[in-house]
Structure formats: structure tokens, C-alpha cells
Amino acid sequence: MTIITIPKEIIKNKDLVAVPKNIYKDFLAWQKKMRSVKTFVPTASGKKTLRNARKNFKTGNYLTVNELRSKLGLNR
């Protein structure tokens, strides 16, 4: 059995997380993958459009996919 000593500073700040090695390796692989993913940053006009869309959705001013297909004459 391996015994380790954990410094009191780490325990006081609650900076210690202990996980099995395979879970840690999976986390590192996930973290590396996430760094390569680009984050979407909307423009000012995109933010305004999103605000309006959320407002319309909240007030019930929207069409379902089936309603849109019907209005476009795309029923199958």
C-alpha cells in the first residue's frame, strides 16, 4: 500500500481532487479534444436576432416544423 502526505495548504484551499488514473487519462483526452473545438461567438446583429427569437418563442409567436412544411406546401 502506498502512503502519501498531502500538504495542509492544499487541504485548506480544497484544491485536491483524487480520481483513478484511467478516469484522469480520459479527462485529459477529453480536455485536449475540447481545446481543438472552436467556440461560437455571435456578432452584435446575431445577438439581437437571438434576443428577438427568444422573445417571439416566449410569446408563442413561432411555427413548428410541421406547420412550416404545411405553409411551404412540402407535406409528404
URLINGI-V649126 format. One record per residue. N is the residue number from 1. RES is the residue in one letter. D_FIRST is the distance of its C-alpha to the first C-alpha in Angstrom with 1 decimal. Layout:
n->N res->RES d_first->D_FIRST
n->N res->RES d_first->D_FIRST
This chain:
n->1 res->M d_first->0.0
n->2 res->T d_first->3.8
n->3 res->I d_first->6.5
n->4 res->I d_first->10.0
n->5 res->T d_first->13.4
n->6 res->I d_first->16.0
n->7 res->P d_first->19.6
n->8 res->K d_first->21.9
n->9 res->E d_first->24.5
n->10 res->I d_first->22.4
n->11 res->I d_first->21.8
n->12 res->K d_first->25.5
n->13 res->N d_first->26.8
n->14 res->K d_first->24.5
n->15 res->D d_first->23.8
n->16 res->L d_first->20.2
n->17 res->V d_first->19.5
n->18 res->A d_first->16.1
n->19 res->V d_first->16.7
n->20 res->P d_first->15.2
n->21 res->K d_first->16.0
n->22 res->N d_first->18.8
n->23 res->I d_first->20.4
n->24 res->Y d_first->20.4
n->25 res->K d_first->22.0
n->26 res->D d_first->24.6
n->27 res->F d_first->25.4
n->28 res->L d_first->26.0
n->29 res->A d_first->28.3
n->30 res->W d_first->30.1
n->31 res->Q d_first->30.6
n->32 res->K d_first->32.0
n->33 res->K d_first->34.3
n->34 res->M d_first->35.5
n->35 res->R d_first->36.4
n->36 res->S d_first->38.9
n->37 res->V d_first->40.6
n->38 res->K d_first->43.6
n->39 res->T d_first->44.3
n->40 res->F d_first->47.7
n->41 res->V d_first->49.7
n->42 res->P d_first->53.0
n->43 res->T d_first->56.2
n->44 res->A d_first->58.3
n->45 res->S d_first->60.6
n->46 res->G d_first->57.6
n->47 res->K d_first->56.3
n->48 res->K d_first->59.8
n->49 res->T d_first->60.0
n->50 res->L d_first->56.7
n->51 res->R d_first->57.8
n->52 res->N d_first->61.1
n->53 res->A d_first->59.3
n->54 res->R d_first->57.0
n->55 res->K d_first->60.1
n->56 res->N d_first->62.0
n->57 res->F d_first->59.2
n->58 res->K d_first->58.9
n->59 res->T d_first->62.7
n->60 res->G d_first->62.7
n->61 res->N d_first->64.6
n->62 res->Y d_first->63.0
n->63 res->L d_first->63.5
n->64 res->T d_first->61.2
n->65 res->V d_first->60.8
n->66 res->N d_first->63.2
n->67 res->E d_first->65.7
n->68 res->L d_first->65.6
n->69 res->R d_first->66.1
n->70 res->S d_first->69.0
n->71 res->K d_first->70.6
n->72 res->L d_first->70.2
n->73 res->G d_first->71.6
n->74 res->L d_first->68.5
n->75 res->N d_first->68.3
n->76 res->R d_first->67.5
